[in-house]
Amino acid sequence: MKSNIPVYDLSTFEQYKNQGIYIGQFGAYSKLYKQFHSTHRHSFYHLVYFLKGTGKQHIDFITFNIKPGQIYFMTPGQVHNWIFDTEPDGYIVNFSKDYFSSFLHKANYLENFPFFKGTALRQVISVDHLTSGKISYLFEEMLKEGLFTPLFNDDLVKTLLLQLFIYINRTQPPEDSKKVNSYNHILLKNFEELIELNFSTSKFPKQYAALLHITPNHLNAICKDIVNKSAGQLIRERIMLEAKRLLINMDLSIAQIAEKLNFKDESYFIKFFKKYEELTPEKFRKINT
């Protein structure tokens, strides 16, 4: 059994740590870094485009079938592992949290892309034939640039990577720009950001409604209308995700996890977890470690 879930950063790839990016062929990467097959977390952004291979991957405890023509994206902090049935190959890119910070005026530019919002179900995408040709070309151009180390142009790699994100984003169902920019959508986005910052200390919709200067009923109505979930459900889902991430760290006791998540005691945390996962934290831990 693992005693602790490893968290990898770009210093793992010694030759790339100062550039803030790793680009490679996935087949060679998979063989060289076998530790990445087991459950782990990254401190960086991560994407893989599969050209061959089958199996399964788990992103934040959701299982996806691996198949050629599939690209997936991950944000820092997500829990992940691979199980391959046949030998994989394709392309991989890892890049640091601040890789685009000196290049783009908007610090949160990546949030324009749904696959970088940390929602696992939106991060695994099957690529159509036309898009496949475009992104394969972009991956190859990035790989070529990496070969010319003395002349490596980081800005060129960044523009190629941004083109890749844009092409992938175009394959997704378009969002109604009027709705996305509406007052209610902005409130929902702000609510989600507040959850990310405060879920361990603020567990009730009324606390977030106060921060947003609206009533709890108004907040709940917005959530129901846009994502068909209650405000309380969105908060609970984030708490449960963090609980699961902490549970696969065997160095932490159930009591310590309850304390980290600011539950009043261990028994209350166990009741909360069992109510929404339908098994105890200890049982979840045994299944997933």
N, C-alpha and C positions, 0 to 999 in steps of 0.2 A: 504494500500500500504506500502511496505517496505521503510523505510527511508534510509537504507544503506544495502549493501550486506555483510553478516558476513563472516569473514575469521577465520577459526578454526585452532588451532595448537594442538600439542600433549598434552598440559597442560589441554585440555578438559578432557582427560582421566587421572585423577590425579595419579592413581597407576602406570601408565606406562611412565610418562613424563621423568623420569631419564634414563630409559632404551632405549628410542627412538623408541619404537615399541608397537603396540597394536595388539593382535591376538584374534579373537573371533568367536562365532557362529553368523551368520548374523541375524537370526530371533530375538534373544535376543537384539542384537545391534540396530536393526531397531525400536524395541519397546522402548528401553531405551533412544535413541537419536533421538527423532522425529523431532528435529530442523534440522536434516540433510536431511529430505525429501524436505525441501524448498530450493530455490536457495541459494547456498553458494560457498565458495572457501576454499581450504585447503592450509596450508603451508607445508604439508607433502605429500609423495607418498601414494597412496591408491589403493587397489585392492579388488574386490569382486568376488567370484565364486558362482553363483546361482545353488542351487540344486532343488529349487522349487520357484514358484511365477511367476506372469506375470504382465505386465504393461509397462510403458515407462520410459526412463531416457534421460536426455538431458546433453550432454557434449559439452561445448563451442558452444551452440545454434544449435547443430545437434541432431536430435531425433533418439533414438534406441529403438526397442522393447525388453523388458526384457523376457527371457525364460530360463527354466532349461538347464543346460549344458553350460551356457555362462559365460565367465570370462571377466572382463574389468579392465583396468588399468588407473590411472590418475596421472598426474604430478603436482607438486605444482603450484598454481596460476590459474588452470583451473576452469571454472564456471560449476556448476553441480546441478542437482536435480533429485529426483525420484517421480514417480506417480505409485502406485501399485494398480492393479485390484484384485489380490488375494494375500494372505499372503505369504511373501517370507521367504526363509531360505537358508543357505549355509555357506560360510566362508568369513571372512573379515580380511585383514591385513592393518594396517596403519604404516608407518615407516618414520622417519625423513630424511631430505635431506642428512645429514652426517652420516646416520646409518652405511654405509659400509666404511666410510673414513679411519678408523684405521685398517680395516680388509683386504682391497684390495689395492694392489700397485697402480693400475690405478684408479685415482680419478673419472674418468668419465666412469667407467665400465658399468653402466646401459645404456649408449648410444649404447651399442652393441645390445640392444633389441629394435626393431622397435616400440613396444608398450609403450616405455618410452620416445619417442621423441616428445610427445605433439601434435601429429596429431590424432584427435578424430577418424577418419575413420579407423585407424590402431590399436585402443585401445580396441575394442570390438571383442571378439573372441569366436566362438562356438567350444567347445572341443569335440574331438572324444572319443569313448568308452574307448580305450586303455589308452589314456592320462588322461581321467577322473579318472581311477583307481589309476594311479600313483600320480596325484596331490592331490586326496582326502587323500591318505595315508600320504603325506607330510604335509597337513594341520592338520591332526589328530596328527601327531608327534609334530608339533609346539604347538598345544593346550595342549598336555600332558606335554611338557616341561614347559609351563606357569603355570601348577598346582603345580610344585615343586619349589615354590618361593625361599626357602633358598638355593636350589641347582641349580637354574636357570643358564643354560649355554648359554650365549648369542652367542658365536661362533657356537654352534650347531644349534641354530635357524637360524643364517645367512647362514650356509651351506645348510640347508633344503630349505630356501627361494630361494637361488641361483639355486638349483636343479629345483625348481618349474619354475623359469624363463626360464631355459634351455629347459625343457620339452615342455613348451608352445611355445617357439621360434621354436622348431623343427617341430611344426605343420604348420608353415607358409611356403609359397613358398620360396625355397632357392634363395639367391641372388648370382649372378655370382661374385666370390671373386676377379677375375681379374678386372672386371669392378668397383667393389666397391673400390678397392685400386688404381684405375687408377688416373692419374693426374687430369683429369676433374672432377671425383667424389670428390676428395679431395678439389678441388676449390669450387665445389657446397656446400660441407659441411661447408667450411670456410665462404662462402657467407651467408648461412643460419644462422651461428653463429653471423656474423656481423649484419645481419638484427635484430636478437633478441636483440642485444646490442644497436642498433642505429636507430631503425625504427621511433622513435618519432622526431629525428633531421635530419635524412638523408632519403630523400624520392625518390631519383632518382638513377637509375642504374649506372650513370657515377661516382657518389660518392663512391659506393662500388667497382666499377672496379678500381678506383684509389688506394683504399686500398689494393686490390688484385694484383696490378701491371699488369693488363691486360686491353685491350680495352673494352669499353661498348659492341661493337659488338661481341667480343669473349665471354664475360659473357652471353650475351643473347643467343648465339648459344649453349653454354653449358646447360643452363636451358631448352631450347627447346628440345635438344637432350635427356636429361636424364629424365625430369619430364613433358615434353610437355607443359611447361608454360613459358612465358617470364619472364625476370628478374624483370621487372616492376610489373607484376602480383603477384609475390611472395612477393614483398615489400608491395603492396597494401593490400594483403590478411592479412598480419600481422597487418597492421595499422587498418584495418576494425575489426579484432578480438579484438584488444585492445579497439577500440571505443565502440564496443558492450558490452564488459565487464564493461567499465566505465559508459555506459548509464543506466545500471540497478542499479547503485548507485544513489539513488534519492537525495543524499546530494550534488551532483555536478550538476551545471547548464550546459546547452549546451555550453555556452560561456567558462566556466571553462574547460570543456572537450576539446574544440577546442584549448585552451591555453596549456593544458597538452600535447597535441599531436603536438604542435608547428605549427598549422595552422595560417596563417596571420590574420584571423579574423573568427568570428562565421559563417558568410554567406558562406565563402569559404569551411569551414568544412561541412556545411549542403549540399552544392552542391556536394562535393566529396562523402559524404555518400549516398545521394540519387542516384547518378550516378551508384554506384556499388551495392546498396542494393535495389534500386527501391522503397524506401519509405524514408521519412524524419527521422532524429534521434528522433524527438518527437514521431512520430508514432511508431517507433520501441520500444521506451521506454514504451509506453502505452500497447503495445501487450505483452511485456515481464516482466512487473512488476505488 
